[in-house]
Amino acid sequence: MIETKLEIRHLKLVATVAEAGTVTEASKRLHVTQSALSHQLRDAEEKLGAALFLRLGKKMVLTPAGEVLLTSTQRVLEELRNCERLIAGDGKTGVIRLSTESYTCYHWLPPLMKEFHKKFPGVEIQIDAGSNTMTALLEGKLDVAIAFCTAQPNKKLIRQTTLFEDEMLLVMSPQHSLAKRDYVRPAELAGETILVYPPRAESMLLVQVMQPAGVAPGRVIEIPLTEGMIELAAAGTGIGMLATWAV
């Protein structure tokens, strides 16, 4: 059994003091006296051997150690709340935190969410549009991610289910010399400016098409948005590779 020095009450205290900013306001929110709150805070600091807050007059400011603890505290308390909701609802209520790597998924995702809510009306889906999906999954900040996969994830940490395989198209300006071709060989992309989603190390065009053929781009531009990639390609800035549905 893994032993921890802190209890849930310590975590709730740290989160409340950080949010409230003062001991007075935090004690009101927690329905305890200021002396009791201060005693619990000292207890947490003694157990960790580090100060969690700087006391600047009445203001409570997190120390670096406090910042680290608060990050973990928010995640732990959120997981605990989700667990309690699931148990209380016998698995029929709760929250699913969802993110995608491309906003174009939202063209087909809403109808699926509608069908899901019919079957599980007590489950809330929270969409996070700003996360680095794989990192957020590994850190426990997401439950489900819709992502482009160019490599196999760690199966002990992430379970992967293939939704579909995409037909991939090159996108470029109509004036580009390759635009009239029915197909393009990897060698013909040598020296071209290539538009990719970040990070470039996971680009399908670079990693699975050009590198195995020994073809080097002229330069690489990372574009986080599909629409931005299409507009830059249309303007003659470079060549990208996108799924048919995304285009």
C-alpha positions as CSV (number, residue, x, y, z in Angstrom):
1,M,0.0,0.0,0.0
2,I,1.3,3.4,-1.0
3,E,1.4,5.8,2.0
4,T,1.1,9.6,1.5
5,K,1.8,12.4,4.0
6,L,-1.2,14.5,3.0
7,E,-4.9,13.9,3.3
8,I,-7.8,15.1,1.2
9,R,-8.5,17.8,3.7
10,H,-5.0,19.2,3.1
11,L,-5.6,19.3,-0.7
12,K,-8.9,21.0,-0.4
13,L,-7.4,23.6,2.0
14,V,-4.5,24.4,-0.4
15,A,-6.9,24.7,-3.4
16,T,-9.3,27.0,-1.4
17,V,-6.6,29.2,0.0
18,A,-5.0,29.6,-3.5
19,E,-8.3,30.5,-5.0
20,A,-9.5,32.8,-2.2
21,G,-6.2,34.6,-1.7
22,T,-6.6,35.2,2.0
23,V,-7.0,33.0,5.1
24,T,-10.1,35.0,6.1
25,E,-11.9,34.3,2.9
26,A,-10.7,30.6,2.7
27,S,-11.9,30.0,6.3
28,K,-15.4,31.3,5.3
29,R,-15.6,29.0,2.3
30,L,-14.4,25.9,4.3
31,H,-16.6,26.8,7.3
32,V,-13.7,26.6,9.8
33,T,-12.1,29.2,12.0
34,Q,-9.0,31.0,10.8
35,S,-6.9,29.5,13.6
36,A,-8.1,26.0,12.6
37,L,-7.2,26.7,9.0
38,S,-3.8,28.1,9.8
39,H,-3.1,25.0,12.0
40,Q,-4.0,22.6,9.2
41,L,-1.9,24.6,6.7
42,R,1.1,24.4,9.1
43,D,0.5,20.7,9.5
44,A,0.6,20.2,5.7
45,E,3.8,22.3,5.4
46,E,5.5,20.3,8.2
47,K,4.5,17.0,6.6
48,L,6.0,18.1,3.3
49,G,9.0,20.0,4.8
50,A,8.3,23.0,2.6
51,A,6.4,26.3,2.8
52,L,3.4,26.3,0.5
53,F,2.4,30.0,0.8
54,L,4.2,33.3,1.3
55,R,2.2,35.5,3.7
56,L,2.3,39.1,2.3
57,G,0.2,41.0,4.8
58,K,-3.2,39.4,4.5
59,K,-2.5,38.0,1.0
60,M,-1.5,34.4,0.6
61,V,0.8,33.8,-2.4
62,L,1.9,30.3,-3.6
63,T,5.5,29.4,-3.3
64,P,7.1,27.2,-6.1
65,A,6.4,24.2,-3.9
66,G,2.8,25.3,-3.5
67,E,2.4,25.7,-7.3
68,V,3.6,22.1,-7.8
69,L,1.2,20.8,-5.1
70,L,-1.8,22.9,-6.5
71,T,-1.3,21.4,-10.0
72,S,-1.5,17.9,-8.5
73,T,-4.3,18.9,-6.1
74,Q,-6.6,20.1,-8.9
75,R,-6.1,16.9,-10.8
76,V,-6.6,14.6,-7.8
77,L,-9.8,16.5,-6.7
78,E,-11.2,16.4,-10.2
79,E,-10.6,12.7,-10.5
80,L,-12.2,12.2,-7.1
81,R,-15.3,14.2,-8.1
82,N,-15.6,12.2,-11.3
83,C,-15.3,9.0,-9.3
84,E,-18.0,10.0,-6.9
85,R,-20.3,11.0,-9.7
86,L,-19.8,7.7,-11.4
87,I,-20.4,5.7,-8.3
88,A,-23.5,7.8,-7.3
89,G,-25.0,7.3,-10.7
90,D,-24.1,3.6,-11.0
91,G,-21.9,4.4,-14.1
92,K,-24.6,6.4,-15.8
93,T,-23.4,9.9,-14.8
94,G,-20.0,11.6,-14.9
95,V,-17.8,13.7,-17.1
96,I,-15.7,12.8,-20.2
97,R,-13.0,15.2,-21.0
98,L,-12.5,15.1,-24.8
99,S,-10.0,16.8,-27.1
100,T,-9.1,16.5,-30.8
101,E,-6.0,17.5,-32.7
102,S,-7.9,19.1,-35.5
103,Y,-10.9,21.4,-35.3
104,T,-12.2,19.8,-38.6
105,C,-13.3,16.8,-36.4
106,Y,-16.2,19.1,-35.2
107,H,-17.9,18.7,-38.6
108,W,-18.7,15.0,-37.8
109,L,-18.3,14.9,-34.1
110,P,-21.6,16.7,-33.0
111,P,-24.0,14.1,-34.5
112,L,-22.1,11.4,-32.6
113,M,-22.2,13.4,-29.4
114,K,-26.0,13.8,-29.9
115,E,-26.4,10.0,-30.2
116,F,-24.2,9.5,-27.1
117,H,-26.3,11.9,-25.0
118,K,-29.4,10.0,-26.0
119,K,-27.9,6.8,-24.5
120,F,-26.2,8.4,-21.5
121,P,-28.1,11.6,-20.7
122,G,-26.3,11.9,-17.3
123,V,-22.8,12.0,-18.8
124,E,-21.4,15.4,-19.6
125,I,-18.8,15.8,-22.4
126,Q,-16.3,18.6,-21.8
127,I,-14.4,19.6,-25.0
128,D,-10.8,20.9,-24.5
129,A,-9.7,22.6,-27.8
130,G,-6.3,23.7,-26.5
131,S,-4.6,20.6,-25.2
132,N,-1.6,18.8,-26.6
133,T,-3.6,15.6,-26.7
134,M,-1.0,12.9,-26.0
135,T,0.7,14.9,-23.3
136,A,-2.7,15.7,-21.7
137,L,-3.7,12.0,-21.8
138,L,-0.5,10.9,-20.1
139,E,-0.9,13.6,-17.4
140,G,-4.5,12.6,-16.7
141,K,-6.0,15.9,-17.9
142,L,-8.0,14.2,-20.7
143,D,-10.0,11.0,-20.9
144,V,-10.4,10.7,-24.6
145,A,-8.5,12.2,-27.5
146,I,-9.1,12.0,-31.3
147,A,-5.6,12.2,-32.7
148,F,-3.6,11.5,-35.9
149,C,-1.4,8.6,-35.0
150,T,1.9,8.0,-36.8
151,A,3.4,5.8,-34.2
152,Q,2.2,3.2,-31.7
153,P,1.6,4.6,-28.2
154,N,2.7,3.0,-25.0
155,K,0.0,0.3,-24.6
156,K,0.5,0.3,-20.8
157,L,-0.5,3.9,-20.6
158,I,-2.9,4.6,-23.5
159,R,-5.4,2.4,-25.2
160,Q,-5.7,3.1,-28.9
161,T,-8.7,2.4,-31.1
162,T,-8.5,3.0,-34.9
163,L,-11.6,5.0,-36.0
164,F,-10.7,5.0,-39.7
165,E,-7.9,5.3,-42.2
166,D,-7.8,8.5,-44.3
167,E,-7.3,9.0,-48.0
168,M,-4.5,11.6,-48.1
169,L,-4.2,14.3,-50.7
170,L,-1.5,16.8,-51.4
171,V,-2.7,20.4,-51.3
172,M,-1.0,23.1,-53.3
173,S,-1.7,26.2,-55.4
174,P,-3.4,25.6,-58.7
175,Q,-0.5,27.4,-60.3
176,H,2.1,24.9,-58.9
177,S,3.9,22.8,-61.5
178,L,2.6,19.6,-59.8
179,A,-1.0,20.6,-59.6
180,K,-2.1,19.0,-62.8
181,R,-0.7,15.6,-62.0
182,D,-2.9,12.7,-61.1
183,Y,-0.3,11.5,-58.6
184,V,3.1,12.8,-57.3
185,R,6.2,10.7,-56.6
186,P,8.1,11.4,-53.4
187,A,11.2,12.4,-55.4
188,E,9.2,15.2,-57.0
189,L,8.8,16.9,-53.6
190,A,12.6,17.4,-53.2
191,G,13.4,21.0,-52.3
192,E,9.7,22.0,-51.9
193,T,8.5,24.0,-48.9
194,I,6.4,21.5,-46.9
195,L,3.5,22.6,-44.7
196,V,2.9,20.3,-41.7
197,Y,1.0,20.2,-38.4
198,P,3.4,20.6,-35.4
199,P,5.4,18.8,-34.3
200,R,7.2,18.1,-37.5
201,A,8.7,14.9,-36.1
202,E,5.2,13.3,-36.3
203,S,4.4,14.6,-39.8
204,M,3.1,11.8,-42.0
205,L,4.3,13.5,-45.2
206,L,7.8,13.9,-43.8
207,V,8.2,10.7,-41.8
208,Q,6.2,8.1,-43.9
209,V,6.5,9.5,-47.4
210,M,9.6,11.6,-47.9
211,Q,12.2,10.3,-45.5
212,P,11.9,6.6,-46.5
213,A,12.5,7.8,-50.1
214,G,15.5,9.8,-49.1
215,V,13.9,13.0,-50.1
216,A,14.6,16.3,-48.3
217,P,12.3,19.3,-48.3
218,G,13.6,22.8,-49.0
219,R,12.1,24.0,-45.7
220,V,9.3,23.1,-43.4
221,I,6.6,25.4,-42.0
222,E,4.5,24.2,-39.0
223,I,0.9,25.2,-39.2
224,P,-1.4,24.3,-36.3
225,L,-4.7,24.9,-38.1
226,T,-6.1,23.0,-41.1
227,E,-7.6,26.2,-42.6
228,G,-4.3,28.0,-42.3
229,M,-2.5,25.2,-44.1
230,I,-5.0,25.3,-46.9
231,E,-4.8,29.1,-47.3
232,L,-1.0,29.0,-47.3
233,A,-1.0,26.2,-49.9
234,A,-3.5,28.1,-52.1
235,A,-1.3,31.2,-51.9
236,G,1.7,29.2,-53.2
237,T,3.6,29.2,-50.0
238,G,4.1,25.4,-49.9
239,I,2.7,21.9,-50.2
240,G,0.7,20.2,-47.5
241,M,-0.9,16.7,-47.1
242,L,-4.4,16.5,-45.6
243,A,-7.1,13.9,-45.3
244,T,-9.9,14.2,-48.0
245,W,-12.5,15.0,-45.4
246,A,-10.4,17.7,-43.8
247,V,-9.9,19.4,-47.2
